[in-house]
Every structure is written in structure tokens, then in C-alpha cells.
Amino acid sequence: MSIKEGDPILLYLTERKRWLVKVIKDSTMHTHKGFIELNNALDKEYGEGIKSSLGTTFWLLKPTMEDYVMKSARKTQIVYPKDMGIIAAKSGINSGSIVIESGTGSGVLTGFIANLVKPSGHVYSYEIREEFIEIAKKNLKRCGVLDFVTIKHCDVKEGMDVSNADLGIVDVGDPWSVIKTFRDSLKGSGMIVIICPTMNQVEKSVIELNEQGFISIETIEVITRNIESRIGITRPTNRMVGHTAYLVFGKKIIYSDKD
């Protein structure tokens, strides 16, 4: 499929030098390796290269959701792809799933989840800080999933107007205070995942999950390390993303008088 005006491209020079841009006719992208006339990308295939004014080749790659995540505008700490992946795998959400979220932030995790549940699913995200909502909407629009997200400007502690959700995501400073609210909006066996930067948050959240009728409670930390592969000197890279968050998972059970 050839690149048309308005299509997103990832201009790739090196692993650390890449730019996510939209192809707009007669626009120019300036880099330290010369400027690039984006007209030259039109009608090319993803994977081809174009030359800058200094003769440097930049490769035209099709952006992935990870690229959108890492290039998103942000005012808050984001959830990293390494954590997003395990959330997706453990929750099992797919097209048609209904997801509720407290703490939209920059909308990075929101967009990742929306990309999984579209076109027949939906994400309902609750954000108390109005200044974050506009940033989130721009990021969601940029990665093409805004239509699958409803952002509500309100305090989730006052309750949610969504029921029978498949997954609840909690990313607030006092997650234990909203666990009951999430329980009320999840379906039976629905999963909750709580994103906690600190151990103290983990402890309080696990206590509350037990009290509110969640089982299969598990806390994990995902750490990744890249490998620098070169003949004869392959080794782990000196730089890595270490601690980002602890992830607390639990599943809702429904008690009856016979239990």
C-alpha cells in the first residue's frame, strides 16, 4: 500500500533518531542530517527510503502502537509498553471488550487498550483534571482511536455510569479508595489492574482487594533489558528501563447466601 497525503510515517535514521510525522503536501521536516521534503514520501511504499538535502537516507516505516505511545505528548508519567503487554495478555481483552479506567492522564494506556477493543468494544475513562483531557484527546486522535474512547470529566469516587465491564484499570494516587467503585462496575470474573509506583500503594491496594471480594490477586513488576547484538561482542546494553510500576491484578467474585 502506497503512502498518501495525511498518512503517518516513522522517519527512521537510527534506533535513537526517529520521528513520527504526518505526510502533508509541500511540508518540510528539518533534522540534523538535512531537511526532508515530505512530498518525496508520496506514493512510496512503507519500507522504502528517501534522501535528505544532505544525501542521508531516512527509512519510511509504518508506525506501530508502540511508536505512538513513546512519541505521545505528556504531562504525566506514562505506562510503558512492557507493562501494557502484560496487562493485555493477563486480561485477555479483545475486540468487543468493555474497559473502564480511572486516571486518563495523557491517554497513552487508554489508546493502547482502545486499539485492542475496537471496533466493537469501548473504553470509558474518568479523569478529574481537565487540563489532561485535551492532551489525551490529541494523543488518541493522533493514533486513530478517539472514536472508541469516552472521556468523562468527573471524580470516579462518586461512582461510574458503566456496568458489566470486562476490565478495570486504576491509575490514581490512592487506588485503594476506588476499588469498591470498580467492583460495582465490573462483571463477575472481571479483572482489575492497579498501577502502583510504590510498594506502599501495593500493600494498601491488596488489603482492599481482599476485603472487596477479589481473588487471584497477584503483584508483578516487569523489567526488560535490551541486547546489543554485534559479532563477537554481543552483550546487554548499558542503558535500560528499570522500575516503572508494580502491577496488581485481581478478579471479581460474586458471593451468594450459600457461600
N, C-alpha and C positions, 0 to 999 in steps of 0.2 A: 504494500500500500504506500503510495507516494505521499510526501508531505505537502499539505495545503496551507493556505493562509489561515492563521488562527490556531494551528496545531501547536501543541507543546513539544519542545525538544530539549534534550540534555546535551549541551555542548561539552564534550569530554576532551580534555587535554591530558591530564594525569589524574590519579585517584584523588588527589587533594585539590585539583584545579578543574572544576566543572561547574557549569552554570545552567540553571533551569530557566528557560525563556520561552516566550510565545513568538511564533513566526508572524511578524507584522510587515507588510509590504513597505519597502523603502526605509526600513528601520536599520539601525546600526548598533552592534554590540562591541563595546570597547574593552580590550583586555591588555595585559602587559606584553602579550605576544602579537600585538597589532589589532586593528579593528576588523570586524566581520560584517559583511553586507548580508543581512538575513534573506534578502531576495535570492541569494545563491542556494539557499536550502530548499526553495520551492521546487516541487516535482522530483526531488531526490528521494531515495528510499532510506528508511531508517537503517543505520549501519554504514552508510556512505560517509565520506569526508568532504569538508570544504576548507579552502585556504583563507587565512587571514591576509591583511595587507602586507605583512612581513613574510608571507610564504609558509607560515606554520599551519599544519593540518590539525583541524578540530573534527572530532567524530560526532555524527548525528545519531544519538541514541534515543530510544523511546523511553520516557520517564516511567519508573515504577512507583508504587505507593511509598516505598522507602525513600525515594528521591523527594517526593512531595513532603514527606514527614521531616526529613533533615533540612529541607530548604524553606520550611514554613516560617512565616513571621511569628514572633513570640514575645510575650512579656512575662511568661512563667516558665518554670522547668517543664520540659516535655517528657512524655513516656517514650522510651527508646524502642526501636524495632525489636530488639532482643526480648523485651518484656511483652510487646504486643503479640509476638509469635506464640508465646506460651499461653497467653490469655485466649487467643483464638483456638489453639489446639485443645486446651483443657475444657473450654466452654462448649465447643462443638457447634458454635453458631454458624449459620449459613443463610442463603437466600430465603427470605421469609421470616427470619427471626426478629423478635421484638426486643429491643435493648433500652434500658433506662440508665441514665448517667447523672451523677451529681458532681459538678465541677467541670464545666466545659473547658475552661482555660483558653488556650489558643486553638482548640478544636483539632489537635493533631491526632489523638487517640480516637476522637469522635469520627474523623474522616476515615481512618483505617477500618473501624468497625462498620461504618456505613457502606464502605466498598465491599464488605463481606456479605451484608444482609440485603443489598439491592438485588433485583429491582422490586421484589415483593415484600421486603422487610422494612423496618424503620428504626431510627434511633431518636429517643426523646431525651434531650439533655437539659439539665437545670443548672442555671448559672446566676448567682446573686450579684456579681459585679458587671455592671452594664458596659464598662469600658472593654471588657474581654470579649463581649458578644460580637462586636463589629469585627474585631481581629479574627475571631473564629469563623465568622461568615465568609470573610475574604479567603481564608485558607480552604474552607470547604468548597467554595465556588471554584477556586483555582484547580482543585483536584477532581472536580466534576461530580460531587456527591451532595451538594447542598439540598437538592430536591428530596433526599432520603433522610434528612435530619430536621427535627423541630426543636429549636432552642427556646426555652421558657425562662424568662427573667423573673425568678422568684426564689424564695428560700425553701429548699426541699424539706426542711424540718416541719413546714406547715402542711406537708402531705403531697402526694402525687396524684394526678388525674389519669394515670395509666395503670392497667391491671393485667394480670396473666403474662407478664414479661418473662422472656427466656433467660435473660442475663441482666444483672445489675452491676454497674461499675461505680465505685465510690473513690473519689479523689479529692478529699477535703481535709482540712487540718484536724478535725475532730471526728473521724469516721464512725466511731462507736455511737455517736449521738444520732445517727440517721439509719442505723441498721434496722430498727423496728419499722421505720417508714418503708425501707426497701423490701422487707419481708412481706408487708401488706400488699405490695405491688408485683411480687414475683409469683409465678405459678408453682405448683408443687414440683419439687425436684429442681426448680430453677436455681441457677448458680449466682452467687455474689462474689465479686472480686474486689478487694480493697487494696489500694495502692498506698503504701506506707513508707515514707522516707526513713523513719526511726523505729527502733525496737520498742520504745515506749508506746507508740501508736499500735504496734502489732499486739502487744500484751493486752491493752485495753479493748482492742477490737475482738480478739479471740474470746475473751471473757464474755463480751456482749453477744457474740455469735452463739455461744453455748446457751446462754440464757434465753435467746430469742428463737430457739428451735432450728438450728442449723447443724448438720453433721458433715462428715467427710471434710473436716476442717484441716487445711494444710497451708503452711507458710513456706515459701521458697524465695531464693534470690538467684537470679540468672546473671552469670558473668561470662562474657565472651572474650576471646583473645585471638587476634589475627596472626597469621603466619606469613612471614616474609620469605617467599619461595624464590631462591636463586641457586643455580648449580653450585654445589659444594659448600654453600654457607646458609642453607635453609634453617631458619630459627624463628622463635616468636618475636614479634615486633616489640620495640621498646615502649611504644605508647599503646594504651588500651583503655576502654571504657570499663571502669570498675563498678563500684556500687552506684546504682541509680535508684532502686526502690526494693522493698520487700513486698511480695505479692501474697495476700491472704485469700484463700479460696474456701467457700463453703456451699452446701446445698440445703435448700429449704425442705423440711419435712412437715407433714400435716398430722397433728395429733388427733385422736378420737377418744371417746369415753372409754373404749376398750383397751387403750394403750397404757 
